[in-house]
Amino acid sequence: MIDWLVNKLFWWTPLRNSIIQEVHMYDYIKSIMDDPESMETGSLYFPGIDGWRSWSHDKEAGRYYFNDIPEENMMAAISALTDMEEKNK
């Protein structure tokens, strides 16, 4: 049953590519979170296929903020993440 489901999911090339990209994104975030020096960085902005995405970490509150909505450019990503942080303080 599981083999059938996996074959169906990975049969369609665009879906297979999207699943693999999603896994790589989470692996990348995990590698950053596992590195203490990288965790001193308060935020990260990275370009995706469809736009800029971002995340940040508030050490004092122990909270992570993820903006998974593709933004037009890096400044829009910074602005969206800043707004998100301000709303949750």
N, C-alpha and C positions, 0 to 999 in steps of 0.2 A: 504494500500500500504506500509506504513512504517512497520507495523507488519510483512508483508511478507519479506521485506528486512532484518529486524533484525533476523527473523527466519532463513533465508538463511545464513547470516553471522555467526550466532552462532551455526548453525547445525554442521559444521565441527569443530571437537575438536581442532586440532592444530591452526586453525585461531582464534577460541574463546580464547584459552590460550594466544596467541600472543596479541590480542586486550586487554585483561585484564592486561597483564604484561605492556603494553605500558601505559595504564591508571595509573597503580600504580607508574610507573617511573615518570610521570608528577606530580602526587600527591606528591611524595617524594620531587621532585625539588621545587614544590610550598611551601611545608611545610618548607623547608630550607630558601627559599626566604622571607617567612613571619616572620621568627625569626631574629630579629636584631643582636643578638649575633652570629648566624650562618653566617650571611652575612658579618661578619668581616673576615671570611675565604676567601682567595683569589681564591681557587680552590678546586675541589673535584674529586677524582678518585675512581671509584667503579667497581667491577667485575660483568660482566653480564654472561649469559649462554655461550656466544660464545667468550668472551674476555673482556678486560678492556675498559671502556669508561671514559670520563672526561669532565669537564667544568670549566671555570674560569670567573672571573669578573674583569674588569679593571675599578676601580672607577673613575680615572681621565678622561678617555675617555668615560665613561658611556656605555661601551660595554661588551657584554657577548660573550664568545667563547665556542662552543660546539663541541666536537669531538665524533661523533656518530658512527665512524668506529671502529669496535672491534679491539683492539690491543692485541698482544701476551701476554704481561706482563705489570706490572705497569710502569716500566721504559720506555717502548715503548710509553705508553699513555702520560707520562710526556713529552717525547721528541716531540711527535706529537703536543701536545697542545702548547708547547713552540715555535715550528716552526710556528704554526698558528698565534700566538700572534706577533712574530717578523715580519712576512710578512705583517701584517695589521697596523704596526706602521708608 
